[in-house]
Amino acid sequence: MAADEFMKAAEDADVVVTHAGVGTVLQLLELGKSPVVVPREKARSEHVDDHQSQICDLLSERGLGIVTSARNLSADHLKRAMKQRTEVHE
């Protein structure tokens, strides 16, 4: 999916599930979305290390998204994210 196509889909979405890529998460936060963030894991051969888990820890501490693992993702996570919005202050 092209970047502009992703941004349009994200703008129109009630909820977005994403990996913990910093650029993607920041774009979603700027749109006012509270993303459901599922970090890629080294143990599952999804990434070279677990830096996405560290990013998720920061997001959780600051209440900037709903963090879960792929195996625990549920409708409750989606419902919570739909109710939560992020406000960016410049």
Order of alpha helices (4+ residues) and beta strands (2+ residues): alpha-beta-alpha-beta-alpha-beta-alpha
